[in-house]
Amino acid sequence: MIVEQIWTGNAYRNFNYLIACGETGEALAIDPLDSEKCLAMAKRRGWNITQVLNTHEHHDHIGGNDAVIAATGAKLLAHKNAKSRIPGMDKGLDAGDVVRVGRSVELEALDTPGHTMSHVCLLSRGDHAGLFCGDTLFNAGAGNCHNGGHPNELYQTFATQLARLPDETRIYPGHDYIANNLEFTLDREPDNKRAAELLDQIADQNTDDALVSTLAMEKEVNTFFRLHSPSVIAALRESFPDLPENPDPKTVFIKLRELRNSW
């Protein structure tokens, strides 16, 4: 499996992705908002985009569909319940469905509600374990739930699916929000030395060659995985004095998401 992360350079700081089969040159485009950059990359690499996948229905993820499909004839895939909100869908995905790209790439569809209720992530296993996570999981952060989602569902996605993936899983999010997210982590957990080190490390990073984190790294620096941290809980109690003495992880997650909404 070959992965190209494409930095759009737009105001929303989107990442687009091409996943290609090295044997056949067939490629899958994930959320190809910047259709020109995605098509140019495919041409440069000698790839044929045969499928487009939308992780969810928001415009900054589906806005490039028509141009890519018009240029390539690719089939459009998305969550099975997003059909009424994503024009031209050819196939709806359910949890456990396998998306095949050429002869060598297999990606498992995960049903990951929270940011929206019709969100899919794609998981690759084997030599290149990776999670293409749209707006569910960001580097050092979690998606918001403002436009059709719910924090309860987002918590369940994190707790029952994402946190259980292998630590070596590489994280490919839909946006570059890492600096702001690390700053939020340090606001919530000032003694998180790993987050402070990483913030320094990425200060001048080239977004055309951005850091690709792993789940192990996320568990060190992402507040939404650090629900048992005494520092996180102590700081949370300053904002929510009625927090129980030993709050359960879901309560901590929901309160963190509430704070992040206005931070």
Steps between C-alpha positions, in 0.01 A plus 500: 500500500627844404365809678522860379387761750406815308509835678234729354630824651143626535344693789359178647844335504372186327706193424393289200631149436578265215546131582646296216572140412863469400422206273222646287525877546135519603432764765235605750452872569382584853309828546663655189387859560793641303421312183775670301774395743361147529476453124844651447654268760337196343628602156850562633507156666345326201194392695140454392244618756225238486321581828421804711413461867342764720548453872191714562264745339641844582574722202871531570522123448262446207557824308750350256302187416345618175825618345693185589222270384451694177872467424536134595162324500568389858231342716391688813492329841383630839307397811181313412287759685653801323333433164248783538778749579774396257385528137590224259599227746558166330554287811409537865740353754416319821730402786732220391464556127828469310609757244743346252741707294666307222641160598701588808297742715216414735346760732243421766213745544435603861167655596623794712216735603555814704618781274200407290277197538596370153879500523735226384870450564711263293745265668791330328684219670824313434829663410345848473243514778315829468175672591352749256280674750339803339374731773462238773857503629755776444864514597478578873126566479147384428235618257230741605134399503342827384350398165309178533701314764488427871776483766353186659544317171847646451604369841374153413695508174819594683452254787372193317680530166790742471663436838508128425693525174867393497738764634698500175196613297588814304250785525389682184249774597289724281656826623824639639401632843795356689646824639172625647418156631834466676448841656164379630666189640752716685223728626328193644815313605787748549740229617469298176865516393447292187237745373733793567784329315277420205368856482859623469575232242215591265528879540664544160387181330445488125132416458580341164698245702307509826560284803309173489428397857419155633234392744773451760599864459138612516459321831789711633391843373130488414285615794206296372695180562630618840179471696660345809777760536491655850621830352222504240237424762635757747499775237153395389369540854606866492254556214236260631501514885214250519708231326479174697799403712583212266338591169448223249684527164185593307433798729860619461480466120169688475625785721824525301304518176283774652806702597663449160191640328570846638875481555 
